[in-house]
Each structure stands twice: as C-alpha cells, then as structure tokens.
C-alpha cells in the first residue's frame, strides 16, 4: 500500500469489523470486575488553549495522525459516540450505557492535581452532579508533571507537581466528595484510590499515612491504595500501599522490536515499533505481592509524537480477547471476590491507540470481544465444559492445535471425544 491506500483502508470497515448487533449475554453476576481507565481530556480548558492553541482537546491530535508504515492503523477515528465533548452529561450517559452493555464494571478516572490546582475535572464533576448515571468509578491520580513531550519528563514543564504535607491533606479533601459517592468503587468496604507514579512522591510513606488518617477521621474509611506498575516501580509495600496493578504496555514488550521488518510509507520515521502479540503473550503479573492483572487494547502514541512515537502493532480484537481471558482467569484465582479485578487500558485513550470505544475500522469488535470473554467465563463457572471454546477457536491456527492438544490431555475420558470432535471441526 501507498500512503493514500493505507489511509483509505484505515477509514473503512476492516475484515474484523463488528456492528452493534444483538447483545452478547453477560453472566447475571460478573465473575470479575473490569475497570477501564478513563481519559477526561476531551473538552477545552484555558490552560490547553494557552499551551496548544484555542479549542485544543485530545481530538486535535487524533485527527492529525498519519500512518507511517504499511499496516499502521492511523488515524483511529470514532464512530458511535463521535468526536464528543465531555462537558455534556449526555456523553457520560451514552458511555456508561455502552460500557455496561458489554460488561465493563466501572471507569477509573485520571485525576489531575497540581498543588491545589485541578485540571480537566469537568467530566468527574459532571458525574458527581448526576447520580442517576449508573457507572461505578474510582480515581487514579496522574501525579507527574505535564510537559511538552507528553511523557512526564523534567524538560519543558507546562505545570509541575508541588508536593508537601499540606498538599497531601488538600488533595484528600478535594477528592473526598468523590469517595463518598455511593457509586465509588470499594474493595472490602474501602475506597479504591490509585497513584500513577508512586516512585516520584518525595516521602510516600508519610503521604500514605496522612491520607489514611484523614479519611478514617472523616468517616470515609481506610483507602485501599493501589500503585500502578510504571517506570520500573513494582512493589507497593515499598511505598506503604496495599496493592499494585499491572499497567501495560509499561515494562513489557520492548524485547520484541519489529521496526526493521516493516515497509515504510514515511522514510523519515524515527519511532519504534514492537509486536502487540508478543507483548500480550509475554505479559505477566508479578506475584510477590498483591497485584491486579491488566490488559491493553493496543498502544500507539503516534498522534502525540508524529513520526517518532512508540507503536505496538498488530493488535486485533481476538488477540486482545485471549489476553483478557488469561487476565480474568488470573483474577479468579483470588479467594476474595472483592479483589477479582482486571484493569483495561483503556476506555478512551484515543491519542495512545488504546480504546474500547467503537471506531471506523473495527466498529464494536473490542467491546463485543470483552462481552464474549465474560460470557465464556460465566458459562465455565456454571460447569459448561465448552465454555471457553469460543475464545480458543478464534486464535491463530498456528497456536490453535497446541491449545486443543493441551485441552485434550487435560480432559477426562468422557470429555475427550467432545474435545477431539471440536478439534476436527476447527481444522476442516
């Protein structure tokens, strides 16, 4: 393909496109709670007007993206929800309904706090103002600097963090109304609060102690503190926190570069390309401490770093579904039902190529794959011996045989004929 052909291909329904067909039956009680990260940067604010130009939102970057190599899925453009504005309550309602229909339990909102200054908080404030919007939620404090390089580095800082003992308490007071909301997600009765980069807190143990003391004293309860496994930080106990959450693609997939194997439509490309499939296959949860598994639908920050971004190429709804299935199986090994949580990156990270929301090329495929995984898990827990076959049957042929042979060996004699019959049918 040349550049124009690649753009035209990306703009149209592809071979894995799925329309909004009849709903896939979800279990009456979801076996795991799927929490999708939610980006609030789809409405203008004065600060972004100043830094990036009048009317800037994430959609500004999304629509500028271009494919840099053959098979590069850019730009990624929305369909069902359109280029929405998160200042509108109807947008939140539609997102909540769409997520719930496909088994997403709740949203994890990025929260931007800089020494008492809050940015992009309109969607969360709107949600709190409309208690009839049925969407459980929690908060992840994106506690790094904002920079012109979009990576939290110390260069070209637009707005920085201002940590102090007083700021710890001010932060707690600011999020208290959200934690008191009856829709706020709890674990064992404790409000779930995440921190994106625990390692850059000057004195994390002191910060955690202040938060716990504040919320307990004010009747909110002892927060269940979770650190994201980012930038090499993995152990929550180092920071006095209760648990960690995997955060792909952080720390994984960098050993599977495929840049040199690609055919480029942009000879000046200076970015890096890795294999999504290899990352999904190798991604694991570090088990030395309480860790929530996570998956990502894809990753490509080309819209934010044109011609020099990092891409995990080759994501498909089926590969995502296999990864999600493994993550859910991992979560189900936890004895406490409240801790059976899987995080998904993300609901709407359009500028980083990670979104469940429907787009022009795949339609509803990633959402419907999510529902299929939950459907299969529900049947499995009910004792249906064929419950996971739908997930296995859709994997690439070169691994399908291996999966079925392993399954065959694990079955009782009574069930082997059933598995072998399905094996023969799969390769007809």
N, C-alpha and C positions, 0 to 999 in steps of 0.2 A: 504494500500500500504506500501511496504517497501521502503527504500531509492532509490534503483535502479529503481523500478517500477515508483516512483514519478518522477525521472529524465527523464525516457523514456517518460512518459506521457507529461511532460512539453516540451520536444523537438519535439513533433509531433503535427500536426494539431488537435485541440480540437473540441468539438461539436459546438462551436461558431465561428470557423474559417471561414473567408471570403476571397476568392481570389480576384484578381484585375479584377473584372467583368466590365461590361459596366458602364460608369459613371452615377451617380445619378444626375439628372437635378438640377442645382442650380438656384436660382432666378436671373433674369437679374441684379437686384440691390440688393446686400446683405442687409438683414434687420438689421443686427448688424455686427460690425467688431470684428472678433475673432482674438485675439493676443496670440500667443503661445510663452512661454518662451523658449529661445534657449541657450543651453549649448555649449560653444566653446571648451570644454576640451577633444577634440578627435584628438589631434596632439601632438607630443612630444615637450618639451621645456627644455632648460638646467636646469632650477630650479627643475622641476619634476624629471629629471634624477638624480639630486643630492639628492633629498629628498626621492624618492621612488624607484629608480633603473633605469638603462639605458632603454630608449624606453617606459617609462611609459605613458599611456593615460588612460582615463576612461575605455576603453575596457579591460584593465588589471584586474580591479576589477570585471567588468561584468562577465567575463569568469570564475572567481574563485567562484562565488556564488553557494550555495547548498541549497536544501530545508531542512527545519528544522522540519516541521510537515506535516502531511497528508493534501494535498490541497495547500501547499505552492508553489506558482508559481515562482520558481527559478531553474536554471538561466533563465533570459529572454534574448533571443538571436535574433539578427536582421536577416531579410531575404532580402527584396527588395533592400535596399541600402548597405547591407553588413557591414563589420567592416571598415567603411570609414575613410579616412584621410582628415581633414578639411583644409589642406594646398592646396587641389586640387580644382580648380574652378568648375570642372565637378560635384563634390559632391554638392556644393551650387546650381548649376543649377538643378540637379535632385531633391533636397529637395524643391526648390522653385516651380518647376512644380508639384510635388506631393501635396504640401500644397495647391496651387491654385486650383487644380482639385477638392479638397474636401472642399473648402470653407474657408480655413484659410486665413485671410486677410493679416497678417503680422507676423513677428518674433520680439520678444523682447529680444535682445542680452544681456546676462550678460557681464558686463564690469568690468575688474579687474584693479584697480588703487591703488597704494600704495605709496603715497608721491612722485609722479613723475615717478614711475616705473610701466610699463604696462606689464601684463602677459596674455598669451593666446589670443592675439589680432589679430592673423593671419586671422581667418575667417572674421572678420569685415573689416580688411584692404583689404582683397581679394574682398569682396562685393563692397567696395567703388571703387576698381580698375576696376570692370566690371559693368558699368552702364546698360548693356543690360540684366542683370539678374533681372527679374521682380519680386521683392519681397520687398514690403514696410517693414520698420523696425523702431525700436526705441531702446533705451538703458535703461537698469536698472543697476545702479552702485551697485555692490555687495561689499558694503563698510565695511565688517567685516574682522577680522584677518583670515589668513589661519593658521590652526593648524593641528596637527597630529590626532586629534579626529574628524575632518571634521565637527565641529559644531560651529566654531567661538568663542569657549571659550578662556579664557585667558591663559590656560595651554599649554605648548609645542608649542609655537608660531613659525611658519615657516617664515612668513613675516607679519608684522603688519602695521596698518594704522598710518599715520603721519599727523595729521590734523593741519592746520594753515591757516591764512588769505592768505598767498602767495600760499599755495597749492590749496585753493579754486579757485583762478584765473588760476593757472596752469592746473587744471582739466578742467575748462571751455574751455581754449584754446585747450586742447588736443582733446576734443570731438566736437569742432566747425566744423571741416570738415564733420563729420557725420551729424550734424544738418543742414548743408547747402545742403546736398544731396537732390535732388528732390523727392527721394523715402522715405525720412524720414517722419514718421507719425506725423501728426499735429491735434490738436483739436482747432477749431475756428481760424485756421491760426497760432497757437502757437505750437512749437515743444514739443512733449511729452517726458519728462525726468522723470525716476523713480529712487527712492532710496530704497534699500532693508531694511536698518535699520536706519531710521531717528533718532531713540532714542539714538544712540551712537555718534551722531555728538556733539562735545563739545558745540557749540553755533549755533544751526541750523538756527535761525532767521538771524544771521549775514551771515552765509554761503548762505542762500537763497537770501538775499539782494545783496550779491556780484555777484552771478550768474545772477540775473535779470539785474543788472546794466551792467554787462559785455556784455551779449547777446543783450540787447537793444542797447547799444552804438555801437556794431559792426554789427548792421543791421540784426541779426538773428531773433529777436523778443523775446517777453517776454515768457520764457518757461512755459509750463503747467506742474507743478511739482506734481508728484504723489508719495505718500509713500505707501509701501507695509504694510499691516496689519500683522505684525510679532512680536513675542515675547511680546505680550500684548499691543503693540502700535496700537491705532486705530484712533485717531483724528488728521487729517492733520493740522488743524488750530493751534494746539499746537506748530507746527514746522514751521508755516508760509507757508505751502504748499497749493496747490489748491484743491487736492482731495486725496482719499485713494483708494486702490484696495485690495479686499479680496485676501488672499493667502493661500488657503487650501493646506495641512492639518493644518496649524498653527491655534492654539487656539480652534480647534474643534475636536470632536470625542474621546477625552480622557475619556469620561464618558461611553464608550461602550467597555470595555475590554472583550476579549473572550479567553484569553490565557489559562485559566483553563479548557476550554471546548474542547481543541484540543488533538489530538493523535500525539505525537511527534515521529519523527524518529531520533532526536538528543536529548538524555536525558540530555545533558549538556547545552541546550539552556537557555540563560539568558536575552533574549529580551522581548519585549512587543508586543502583537497582539491585534488589535482593529478591529471593524467591518467597512468596507468601506461603506456598505449600510446604517448603522446607521449614519455615518458621512454625507453622501450625503443627507439623509433625513432631518437632523437637521441643516445642514449648512445654514446660512442666512447672509444677508448683513446688517451691522449696518447702520441705516438710519438717524442718527443725523447729518450727513454731507455727502457731495458728495462722494459716494463710487461706484466703479465699481465692479460688481459681478465677480466671478471666480469659476472655477471648477478644479478638478484634475482627470486625467485618472486612477490614482492609487497612491499608495505610499508604498515603501518598501526599506529601505536603508541597507538591508542585505549585498549587495556587498561591502559597505563601512565599515560595522561593523559586521563582520561574527559572527553569533551565539549570537549577543547581540543587534541587531537592533530593529527598530520600524516598524511594518508592519500593514497596513490597508488591511486586507484580504477580499476576496470576490468580488473584482471589476469585472464587466462584461461590455461589450460594451453597453448592454441595460440599466444597472443602470447608467452608465456614460451619456448615451443619455438623460435619464429622467432628470438628474441633469442639463445638458447643456440646455435642453429645458426650465426648470424653470429659469435658469440664463438669458437666452435670453429674456424670457418674462419680467423679471425684467428690463433688459436694455431697452426694448421697451417702458417702462413707462416714460422714459426720453424724455422730449419735444424736446430737441436739438439733431438732428440726429448725429451730430459730437461726441456726448458723449454716443452714444449707442455702448458701447464696453464691451466685455466679455473676460477676460483673461483665458488662459488654461495652467495649469501646468501638462505637458509641451510637447514640441515637441520632445525632445530627452534626457530627464533625465534618461538614462538607469540605472545608478547606484542607483537611488532612485525609481525605478519602476514606473516612470511617463513618458510615451512616447506615442505619436501618431504614430510614425514611425512603419511600419509593423514588426511583429515578427513571430517566427516559430509556435507559438501556436494559436494566434488569426488572423494572417495574416493582412489583411487590415480592420478588423472589426471596430476598433475605428475610423479610418478615414472615413469609409463609414457611420458609425453612425452619425458622425459630419455632413456629407453632407445630411443625411436624416432629421436631425433636421432643417437645413436651408431650405431644400425643403419644409417641412411641414409648417414652419413659412411663407415662401413665399406664399404658397397657402392660408394660413389663412389670410394674409394681402390682398389677392386678393378677399376675400369673400367666399372661398370654405368652406362649413360647415363641410366637412370631413377632413379638412386639418391636424388636429392633431391626427387623429385616429391611424396612424401608430405608433406614439410614445406610445399611451395609450395601444394598443393591445399587445405590447411586454413586458409589465411589468408583474411581477409575479402574478399568479392567485389570491392570497390572497388579493391583492390590486386592481386587475382589476375590480372586481364587484363594489367596492366602487367608483372608478373613474367613471365608467359608470353611476351609480345611481346619482352621483352628476351632471354629464353632462346632464342626462335625465331631472332632475328637473330644470336645467337652460335653457333648450331649449324652444322655442315657441311651441305651439300645433302642428303647421305644421311640425316641425322638429322632434318631439318626436318619431314618427313612425320610421323614419330613424335611430335614435339612438337606439331604442329598437330592431329593426331588427338586427343591428350590434352586440348588446349585446347578443342576442340569438345565433348568428352565432359564437361568440367568445367562447361560452361555450358548443358547440356541441361536 
